[in-house]
Amino acid sequence: MAKETKKCSFCGRPPQQAGVLISGVEAHICSKCVEQAGAIVAEEKALLTKTSVPVLNLLKPFEIKQHLDQYVIGQSGCTNYSFSETFAQSLGQFTPINVVGQQQWNWHSLYGAMVSGYANATANVTENWLVSPAHNLATSSSATLSFDHALNYASNATDRMANHTVWVSDNYVDGLPNTATWTQMPIPNMPAGNNWTFINAGNISIPQNMLEQNVRVAFKYLSNINTAATWELKNFSLNAQCVTSSSNRQVATPESVVSVYGRNIRVLSSSEIPVRIYDISGRMLHFEKASAQFEYAVEHQGVYIVVCLDKVYKLLVQ
């Protein structure tokens, strides 16, 4: 009977290739397979004990946010708003609207935006508006505007204040100004009305109730057969501060409770809100358009990101 040749039962190597060959009751294993088995066992142990490691510290919060900002719209923080128009080259995004008369707002390379009801050696009856583009101030806690202006042929103080005014609206779209609701904002500093010297109008605060999504500022000019001044504008600017936790303007936010139950992510909210669930790579797994209570079952252990309206929650599912 031929003698049985020993070989590794795992890789089939003969003794001359296997190095050390360890014999068991019914099998043999070479030293190379022992090394490979040891590496596999170490890797499996690491995977099994991984949940005991503080996984939440793998990424810092700002790193999670930076990654999610590539996929989730609206996760950026509070941002101030700024808009400016110098009127150095044109009327820019401002729109002139002629309500009464033939004269209207126009642009001059030396004087910026300008208007006058005086034409053909005659003072005319006019009503002219210069309307800004729309500004989204819905997330602002406060907003102020300023501009430089010059005024001539308006020596009467009452006429200066009545015929050269600034207004704001949150519901104007287009067409005549009387299709919307406007609120007048006092101008702190008015020119003397008898020269071409530009002065700064001062800071004009937009009313809190007007801090909405469609805010427009307008300059309104009036003239009549007795008074037809010339009004010139330069360096318009609008600056708004974003809403912060210390702001006096309170924004109601639905309260949400996000928890893990086994392999389920549970969301309970005080009102119906949009909810998105992402894995740690930023891939969206689930989207609820409007829900106050629901559960989502995940397939694997790991870190998950839940976005409830504008709040971000980081969860560990084991």
LINHUTA-V42480 format. One record per residue. RES is the residue in three letters. SS is DSSP state (H for helix, E for strand, C for the rest). PSI is psi in whole degrees, 0 to 359 (NA if undefined). D_LAST is the distance of its C-alpha to the last C-alpha in whole Angstrom. Layout:
BEGIN
res = (RES & RES)
ss = (SS & SS)
psi = (PSI & PSI)
d_last = (D_LAST & D_LAST)
END
This chain:
BEGIN
res = (MET & ALA & LYS & GLU & THR & LYS & LYS & CYS & SER & PHE & CYS & GLY & ARG & PRO & PRO & GLN & GLN & ALA & GLY & VAL & LEU & ILE & SER & GLY & VAL & GLU & ALA & HIS & ILE & CYS & SER & LYS & CYS & VAL & GLU & GLN & ALA & GLY & ALA & ILE & VAL & ALA & GLU & GLU & LYS & ALA & LEU & LEU & THR & LYS & THR & SER & VAL & PRO & VAL & LEU & ASN & LEU & LEU & LYS & PRO & PHE & GLU & ILE & LYS & GLN & HIS & LEU & ASP & GLN & TYR & VAL & ILE & GLY & GLN & SER & GLY & CYS & THR & ASN & TYR & SER & PHE & SER & GLU & THR & PHE & ALA & GLN & SER & LEU & GLY & GLN & PHE & THR & PRO & ILE & ASN & VAL & VAL & GLY & GLN & GLN & GLN & TRP & ASN & TRP & HIS & SER & LEU & TYR & GLY & ALA & MET & VAL & SER & GLY & TYR & ALA & ASN & ALA & THR & ALA & ASN & VAL & THR & GLU & ASN & TRP & LEU & VAL & SER & PRO & ALA & HIS & ASN & LEU & ALA & THR & SER & SER & SER & ALA & THR & LEU & SER & PHE & ASP & HIS & ALA & LEU & ASN & TYR & ALA & SER & ASN & ALA & THR & ASP & ARG & MET & ALA & ASN & HIS & THR & VAL & TRP & VAL & SER & ASP & ASN & TYR & VAL & ASP & GLY & LEU & PRO & ASN & THR & ALA & THR & TRP & THR & GLN & MET & PRO & ILE & PRO & ASN & MET & PRO & ALA & GLY & ASN & ASN & TRP & THR & PHE & ILE & ASN & ALA & GLY & ASN & ILE & SER & ILE & PRO & GLN & ASN & MET & LEU & GLU & GLN & ASN & VAL & ARG & VAL & ALA & PHE & LYS & TYR & LEU & SER & ASN & ILE & ASN & THR & ALA & ALA & THR & TRP & GLU & LEU & LYS & ASN & PHE & SER & LEU & ASN & ALA & GLN & CYS & VAL & THR & SER & SER & SER & ASN & ARG & GLN & VAL & ALA & THR & PRO & GLU & SER & VAL & VAL & SER & VAL & TYR & GLY & ARG & ASN & ILE & ARG & VAL & LEU & SER & SER & SER & GLU & ILE & PRO & VAL & ARG & ILE & TYR & ASP & ILE & SER & GLY & ARG & MET & LEU & HIS & PHE & GLU & LYS & ALA & SER & ALA & GLN & PHE & GLU & TYR & ALA & VAL & GLU & HIS & GLN & GLY & VAL & TYR & ILE & VAL & VAL & CYS & LEU & ASP & LYS & VAL & TYR & LYS & LEU & LEU & VAL & GLN)
ss = (C & C & C & C & C & C & E & C & C & C & C & C & C & E & H & H & H & H & C & C & E & E & E & C & C & C & C & E & E & E & H & H & H & H & H & H & H & H & H & H & H & H & H & H & H & H & H & H & C & H & H & H & C & C & H & H & H & C & C & C & H & H & H & H & H & H & H & H & C & C & C & C & C & C & C & C & C & C & C & C & E & E & E & E & E & C & C & C & C & C & C & C & C & C & E & E & E & E & E & E & C & C & C & C & C & E & E & E & C & C & C & E & E & E & E & E & C & E & E & C & C & E & E & C & C & E & E & E & E & E & E & C & C & C & E & C & C & C & C & E & E & E & E & E & E & E & E & E & E & E & E & E & C & C & C & C & H & H & H & H & H & H & H & E & E & E & E & E & E & C & C & C & C & C & C & C & H & H & H & C & C & C & E & E & E & C & C & C & C & C & C & C & C & C & C & C & C & C & E & E & C & C & C & E & E & C & C & H & H & H & C & C & C & C & E & E & E & E & E & E & E & E & E & C & C & C & C & C & C & E & E & E & E & E & E & E & E & E & E & E & E & E & C & C & C & C & C & C & C & C & C & C & C & C & C & E & E & E & E & E & E & C & C & E & E & E & E & E & E & E & E & E & E & E & E & E & E & E & E & C & C & C & C & E & E & E & E & E & E & E & E & E & E & E & E & E & E & C & C & C & C & E & E & E & E & E & E & E & C & C & E & E & E & E & E & E & E & C)
psi = (131 & 142 & 134 & 132 & 124 & 144 & 163 & 126 & 349 & 313 & 349 & 7 & 138 & 167 & 322 & 342 & 340 & 349 & 241 & 128 & 116 & 128 & 138 & 197 & 313 & 7 & 169 & 153 & 135 & 166 & 327 & 321 & 328 & 317 & 315 & 320 & 321 & 319 & 320 & 317 & 318 & 320 & 318 & 322 & 320 & 320 & 322 & 327 & 3 & 327 & 343 & 347 & 142 & 82 & 328 & 344 & 2 & 320 & 137 & 156 & 317 & 334 & 320 & 314 & 317 & 320 & 315 & 330 & 343 & 341 & 334 & 123 & 138 & 12 & 356 & 154 & 193 & 128 & 129 & 158 & 140 & 139 & 141 & 151 & 116 & 341 & 28 & 334 & 338 & 187 & 358 & 228 & 4 & 147 & 122 & 135 & 122 & 114 & 314 & 139 & 179 & 340 & 156 & 173 & 136 & 183 & 143 & 140 & 334 & 330 & 354 & 218 & 133 & 156 & 146 & 140 & 2 & 121 & 143 & 42 & 27 & 139 & 125 & 156 & 118 & 157 & 114 & 135 & 146 & 109 & 134 & 166 & 169 & 143 & 135 & 105 & 21 & 333 & 16 & 145 & 336 & 158 & 139 & 151 & 159 & 164 & 163 & 141 & 154 & 149 & 127 & 157 & 37 & 64 & 338 & 123 & 321 & 317 & 320 & 316 & 326 & 329 & 355 & 95 & 163 & 136 & 161 & 144 & 150 & 9 & 13 & 137 & 297 & 181 & 202 & 145 & 332 & 0 & 357 & 174 & 128 & 147 & 128 & 140 & 122 & 142 & 116 & 317 & 115 & 141 & 165 & 332 & 7 & 20 & 181 & 23 & 126 & 137 & 160 & 135 & 348 & 174 & 125 & 119 & 131 & 131 & 145 & 321 & 352 & 1 & 80 & 194 & 335 & 69 & 128 & 140 & 141 & 143 & 126 & 126 & 135 & 147 & 162 & 185 & 348 & 330 & 122 & 82 & 172 & 125 & 129 & 141 & 144 & 161 & 55 & 138 & 145 & 126 & 131 & 141 & 139 & 163 & 131 & 171 & 336 & 4 & 147 & 343 & 111 & 134 & 119 & 128 & 127 & 141 & 136 & 145 & 120 & 128 & 169 & 131 & 101 & 238 & 19 & 137 & 123 & 133 & 125 & 127 & 154 & 345 & 168 & 122 & 159 & 139 & 133 & 141 & 130 & 151 & 178 & 343 & 352 & 3 & 128 & 127 & 329 & 146 & 125 & 118 & 318 & 112 & 144 & 343 & 124 & 166 & 146 & 127 & 125 & 155 & 330 & 159 & 158 & 188 & 133 & 149 & 127 & 124 & 111 & 104 & 262 & 14 & 139 & 130 & 139 & 125 & 148 & 119 & 123 & NA)
d_last = (58 & 56 & 54 & 50 & 49 & 45 & 43 & 39 & 37 & 34 & 36 & 40 & 41 & 45 & 45 & 47 & 44 & 41 & 42 & 41 & 41 & 39 & 40 & 39 & 40 & 40 & 38 & 38 & 36 & 37 & 36 & 35 & 33 & 31 & 31 & 29 & 27 & 26 & 25 & 22 & 21 & 20 & 18 & 16 & 16 & 15 & 12 & 11 & 11 & 10 & 7 & 10 & 11 & 12 & 10 & 12 & 15 & 15 & 17 & 20 & 20 & 23 & 22 & 19 & 22 & 25 & 22 & 22 & 26 & 26 & 25 & 25 & 28 & 29 & 27 & 29 & 30 & 34 & 37 & 40 & 43 & 46 & 49 & 52 & 56 & 59 & 61 & 62 & 63 & 62 & 61 & 58 & 55 & 58 & 60 & 63 & 64 & 68 & 69 & 72 & 75 & 75 & 74 & 70 & 67 & 68 & 67 & 69 & 69 & 70 & 69 & 66 & 65 & 69 & 70 & 74 & 76 & 79 & 81 & 84 & 86 & 84 & 82 & 80 & 77 & 74 & 70 & 68 & 64 & 62 & 58 & 55 & 52 & 49 & 47 & 43 & 43 & 40 & 38 & 41 & 42 & 45 & 48 & 51 & 54 & 57 & 59 & 63 & 66 & 70 & 72 & 76 & 79 & 77 & 79 & 78 & 75 & 75 & 75 & 72 & 70 & 70 & 71 & 68 & 65 & 61 & 59 & 55 & 53 & 50 & 51 & 54 & 53 & 57 & 60 & 62 & 61 & 62 & 59 & 57 & 57 & 57 & 57 & 60 & 59 & 62 & 63 & 63 & 65 & 68 & 71 & 74 & 75 & 78 & 77 & 74 & 72 & 69 & 67 & 63 & 62 & 60 & 56 & 56 & 53 & 51 & 51 & 48 & 48 & 49 & 45 & 44 & 43 & 47 & 49 & 52 & 55 & 59 & 62 & 65 & 68 & 71 & 75 & 78 & 82 & 83 & 79 & 78 & 76 & 74 & 70 & 68 & 65 & 63 & 59 & 57 & 54 & 51 & 48 & 45 & 42 & 39 & 37 & 36 & 34 & 38 & 39 & 42 & 41 & 38 & 36 & 34 & 30 & 28 & 25 & 22 & 19 & 16 & 12 & 9 & 10 & 7 & 7 & 10 & 11 & 14 & 17 & 21 & 24 & 27 & 29 & 28 & 27 & 25 & 22 & 20 & 16 & 16 & 14 & 14 & 17 & 19 & 19 & 19 & 17 & 19 & 22 & 23 & 27 & 27 & 25 & 25 & 22 & 20 & 16 & 15 & 12 & 10 & 11 & 8 & 5 & 7 & 9 & 11 & 14 & 16 & 20 & 22 & 25 & 26 & 23 & 20 & 16 & 13 & 10 & 6 & 4 & 0)
END
